Amino acid sequence: MNKVILMGRLTRDPDIRYSSGESATAVARFTLAVDRRFGARDGGEQTADFIGCVAFGKSAEFAERYLRQGIKVVLTGRIKTGSYTNRDGQKVYTTDVVAEDIEFAESKATSDANRMAGGYQPAQAPQPASVPDPMGAAGDGFMNIPDGIDEELPFS
């Protein structure tokens, strides 16, 4: 089975291109900075791996619209290897993660708070006007549930 799950931050805005031909397909290339879990626990500095990713079609269009430098995402996909011969005649081997599903890993409020604290400086992503912020004003990572809805929840 070839399945990859990554959580990290974009190192820069995605590079978007469109294939040529009758049905132009969007292709997005970007790099995720993925923290290594063991680095900080062992007393050392936390380190990151920089993993090249590529998305096609609807996933690439999503990346073009919403992903910006510094945004934290969870990506599922597969590893794809390849090779080509460069101008000097040398064979170059490539490894990319082909993104099949991309989701935000933090709320917009948390993302904005990190940006204001100086964690990173992403470009402003366009936000659809009709989509409400599910985090509300809480900003603690939990969705606000209106009062009186207890009887509709599937658990107690």
VENKAZI-V391032 format. One line per field, one symbol per residue. phi: phi as a letter, one per 30 degrees, with the letter a starting at -180 (. if undefined). psi: psi as a letter, one per 30 degrees, with the letter a starting at -180 (. if undefined). burial: + if it has 9 or more other C-alpha atoms within 8 Angstrom, else -. A space follows every 10 residues. Layout:
phi = ???
psi = ???
burial = ???
//
This chain:
phi = .cbbbbbacd daddccbbdd kdcdcdbcca bcccdddddd ddidddcbcc cdbbbbiddd dddddccbej dcbcbcabdb caaacdddic dccbbbcddc bbbdcadddd dddddddjda bdddddcddd cddddhddic jcddcddice dcddbb
psi = kjkkkkkakk flkkjklkll aejkkkkkkl kkjjkkefee egflkkllkj kklkklbeee eeeeefklkf kklkkkblkk lallkafggk kkklklkjkf kklkflleee eeeeeefgel illkkkkkff jljffbfegg fkkkklkgge ffkgl.
burial = ---+--++++ ++++-+---- ----++++++ ++++++--++ -----+--+- +++++++-++ ++++-+++++ +++++++++- ----+----- ----++++++ -+-+-++--+ +--++----- -+-------- ----+--++- +--------- ------
//
